Amino acid sequence: VLYNGAPYRDRNVETFRPGGLDSPEGPDNWNSSKSGYYLRKFMREDLPIINPWDVAGVQNWIYFRYTEMVLNYAEAQNEAVGPDASVYEAINSIRSRASVNMPALPAGLSQAEMRERIRHERRIELAFEEHRFYDVRRWMIASQTENEPAQGISITKNSDGSLSYSISTALTGRAFQEKHYWLPIPRSEIQASNNLLEQNPGY
């Protein structure tokens, strides 16, 4: 993630106001971040940007990563038998990578505690990889997570050069209903079944 002050290409990111080049008051304000953060994952920082309209990436989209397979195993094993040694080994193998260097999970976690740890690990490790949308739905927790306001950071540059930070609900509101766990069955399919199919709840 790119945040205010983060080095990127030949300068630091500026999301503060007033005057920040990457803020809504910057020269590219039509494309500025509403949250105060920018995506860095998957970005090619070595590509020269002379005209941003002419830059095209050549990186293939990664549909399956080894790390996801490890997380899948840890989740399934924890649900099947609880947090045995193989679950710890799987999660800690991800956390101990040189590029991550996070401490190992504490011993003695219950199945419910390990479940929360695995879910948090997926949220961080697989961020921006199109997993969270489906994860919260298959865990049936979307009614909790998707109804929270999407928040951002608002940074003000004071006259003395110092920065003041405040949390803002700068993004659009969200409304998740129970029926959103399912998709509606097309009416043509219901009719083709001689009305044996029942429409999903809420539609």
Summary of the structure (lengths in Angstrom):
residues: 203
radius of gyration: 22.1
end to end distance: 38.1
largest distance: 73.6
contacts: 461
relative contact order: 0.11
helix: 34%
strand: 9%
